[in-house]
Amino acid sequence: VVWVVVFPYGGREKGSGVTMNAPATFESFLLLDGEKKITITKDTKVPNAAIFTVNKEDHTLGNLLMHQLLNDPQVLFAGYKVPHPLEHKFVLRIQTTPDYSPQEALSNAITDLISEVSTLETRFKEGIRERREGGLGD
């Protein structure tokens, strides 16, 4: 016999103080003592490749980095995976041309993304200002 118990109110019986077996919310984004944000491992199966494990991040950053890396002509392969939905990390694999290191590719991708986000922020603020000054959409 299998019993399925459904708790309303997001996994908590209202007023009971009983919670489900779930990790604390802060564990999804706060680095604990001794925990590193990024660990780098040389990929021994593929030449000029590395595996980056990024802690306390998810698909949002993994997908952004992968696509930015794929825009670089010196990057031969970029892919990521989330090992398990309850683990707050992703594993990013990068292979580059022999004259370009995976670490350099990742660093350049991060710099380019920061620049793109800055440009997006500037354009957004300009659009808001123009809309307010022009009285559009009233």
Disulfide bonds with the S-S distance in Angstrom:
none
